[in-house]
Amino acid sequence: MTILALEFSSPQRSVAVFGPGGILGEVTETGVGATRALGMIEDALRQAGLEREQVHCLVLGLGPGSYTGVRAAIALAQGWQLASGVRLLGLGSAEAIAAQAQADGVEGRVSVVIDAQREEFYAAGFQIDKECRHETTPLRIVSKHDVAALEESGEILVGPEVTRWFPAGKLISPRAAILGRLAQGRTDFVAGEKLEPVYLRETTFVKAPPSRLIL
């Protein structure tokens, strides 16, 4: 099965193509907008020597992270499925960061830390060694003080921008190549309309008052 992976949830955006023998093409860029997404996909497919019609599964990172980037990836995936019936799979970007940390040789008690704005952070805990990786604390929103306490307790902080606030942390971004590896062997595909960004805050809105007839 040919897999196309999209990871747009962090400032380092990436696209990767996987085949039965492993990775066939990968493009990584920093600071690019959503309009570059299709160009990155074409570049990765060109490296792989494939056409869009040869993609069987599209896997994307659902965040948390850049809401604009994640929404762009979801919209692209939804349109692709409508046009071709491609299989879709969404994975959390915190899981991808933890998997990338393991691939980079990070071991021990690890906290994935992602900027949540408003002086808050998304954080998830993992126990990682060479052979296994498992979540110890589910993703939640915490304060900067809470993250500092995790660091003081001996946890290794990792994330795409973590050193902005915690200089001793390790800069690790979710990568499309890791998403592709995580997707191999998965069968829990979803319909495009079921893809939703990972966003832990409750959505609030103010209902507009009914219109009035002005004479």
C-alpha positions in Angstrom: 0.0 0.0 0.0 1.3 3.4 -0.9 1.0 6.0 1.9 1.2 9.7 1.6 1.8 11.4 5.0 1.2 15.1 5.8 2.4 16.8 8.9 1.5 20.5 9.1 0.9 21.0 12.8 4.3 22.7 13.6 6.5 25.4 12.0 8.5 22.5 10.3 6.0 21.1 7.8 6.7 17.9 5.9 5.3 15.4 3.4 6.5 11.8 2.9 5.6 8.9 0.6 5.9 5.3 1.8 5.7 2.1 -0.2 6.1 -1.6 0.8 9.9 -1.1 0.9 9.9 2.0 3.1 10.2 5.7 2.5 10.2 6.7 -1.2 10.2 10.5 -0.9 10.3 13.2 1.7 10.1 17.0 1.7 10.5 19.2 4.8 10.2 23.0 4.9 10.1 25.5 7.6 7.9 28.6 7.8 5.9 27.9 4.7 2.2 28.7 4.4 -0.8 26.4 3.5 -0.5 27.4 -0.2 2.7 25.5 -0.4 1.1 22.2 0.6 0.3 21.0 -2.9 3.8 21.9 -4.1 5.3 19.9 -1.3 3.1 16.9 -2.2 4.1 17.1 -5.9 7.8 17.3 -4.9 7.5 14.2 -2.7 5.6 12.2 -5.3 8.1 13.2 -7.9 10.9 11.9 -5.7 9.0 8.6 -5.3 8.3 8.4 -9.1 4.5 8.2 -8.4 1.4 9.9 -9.5 -1.4 11.1 -7.2 -3.6 8.3 -8.5 -1.2 5.7 -7.1 -1.7 6.9 -3.5 -3.8 4.4 -1.5 -3.8 6.0 1.9 -3.4 9.5 3.2 -2.3 9.9 6.8 -2.2 13.3 8.5 -1.2 14.8 11.9 -4.2 16.2 13.7 -2.3 18.3 16.2 -2.4 19.9 18.6 -0.3 22.7 17.1 -0.9 25.1 14.3 -4.6 25.2 13.9 -4.3 26.7 10.4 -1.9 24.1 9.3 -4.0 21.2 10.7 -7.2 22.6 9.1 -5.4 22.9 5.8 -4.2 19.3 5.9 -7.8 18.1 6.8 -9.4 20.1 4.0 -6.8 18.7 1.5 -7.5 15.2 2.7 -11.3 15.6 2.6 -11.1 16.9 -1.0 -8.7 14.1 -2.0 -11.1 11.4 -0.6 -14.1 13.0 -2.4 -12.2 13.0 -5.7 -10.5 9.6 -5.5 -11.9 7.6 -2.6 -8.5 7.4 -1.0 -8.3 5.9 2.6 -7.8 8.5 5.4 -6.1 8.1 8.8 -5.6 10.8 11.4 -3.0 10.6 14.1 -2.2 12.8 17.1 0.9 15.0 16.7 2.0 14.4 20.3 2.3 10.7 19.5 4.3 11.5 16.5 6.7 13.7 18.5 7.2 10.9 21.1 7.9 8.4 18.3 10.4 10.9 16.7 12.0 11.3 20.1 12.4 7.5 20.4 13.9 7.4 16.9 16.3 10.2 17.9 17.6 8.1 20.8 15.8 9.9 23.7 15.1 7.6 26.6 13.4 7.9 30.0 10.5 9.9 31.3 9.5 12.3 28.5 6.9 15.1 28.3 5.8 16.3 24.9 5.2 20.0 25.2 3.4 22.0 22.5 2.5 25.7 22.7 -1.3 26.2 23.4 -1.1 30.0 23.4 -2.5 32.1 26.4 0.6 31.2 28.4 -0.5 27.5 28.4 0.8 24.3 26.9 -0.4 21.0 25.7 1.5 18.2 27.5 1.5 14.4 27.3 3.8 12.0 29.2 5.6 9.0 27.8 8.0 6.4 29.0 10.5 5.7 26.2 13.3 3.3 25.7 14.9 1.6 22.7 12.4 -1.2 22.5 9.1 0.4 23.6 7.2 3.6 24.0 4.0 4.0 26.0 1.9 7.0 27.1 1.9 7.5 30.9 -0.1 10.8 31.1 -2.7 11.7 28.5 -2.7 14.9 26.6 -4.0 17.9 28.6 -3.5 21.6 28.9 -1.2 22.9 31.6 0.5 26.1 32.8 4.1 27.1 32.3 4.6 26.5 36.1 3.3 22.9 35.6 5.7 22.3 32.8 8.6 23.7 34.9 7.6 21.3 37.7 7.7 18.4 35.3 11.2 19.4 34.2 12.3 19.7 37.9 11.0 16.2 38.6 13.4 14.9 36.0 11.2 14.6 32.9 12.8 15.3 29.5 10.9 18.1 27.7 10.6 17.7 24.0 8.6 19.6 21.4 8.8 21.7 18.2 9.4 25.0 20.0 10.1 23.9 23.6 13.4 25.8 24.0 11.6 29.1 23.6 10.5 28.6 27.2 12.6 25.8 28.5 16.2 26.1 27.2 17.2 22.6 28.5 14.5 20.9 26.4 15.0 19.1 23.1 13.7 20.5 19.9 11.8 17.7 18.2 9.1 18.3 15.6 6.5 15.8 14.3 7.5 14.5 10.9 5.6 13.1 8.1 8.1 10.2 7.8 7.2 9.2 11.4 3.5 9.5 10.6 4.0 7.1 7.7 5.7 4.6 9.8 3.0 4.8 12.5 0.4 4.3 9.8 1.9 1.1 8.4 -0.3 -1.9 9.3 -3.2 0.3 10.6 -6.7 -0.4 9.3 -8.8 2.1 11.4 -9.5 4.4 8.4 -12.0 7.2 8.7 -14.3 9.2 6.5 -13.2 12.7 5.7 -16.0 14.3 7.7 -14.8 12.5 10.8 -11.4 14.1 10.8 -11.1 16.8 13.5 -8.2 18.8 14.9 -7.0 17.9 18.4 -8.1 20.9 20.3 -8.8 20.4 24.0 -10.5 23.8 24.8 -14.2 24.0 24.7 -15.5 26.1 21.7 -17.4 29.1 22.9 -19.5 31.4 20.8 -22.1 34.2 21.3 -25.4 33.6 19.5 -26.4 36.6 17.4 -29.8 38.1 18.5 -32.7 37.6 16.1 -33.0 40.2 13.4 -35.5 43.1 13.9 -37.6 44.7 11.3 -36.8 48.4 11.2 -39.6 50.7 9.8 
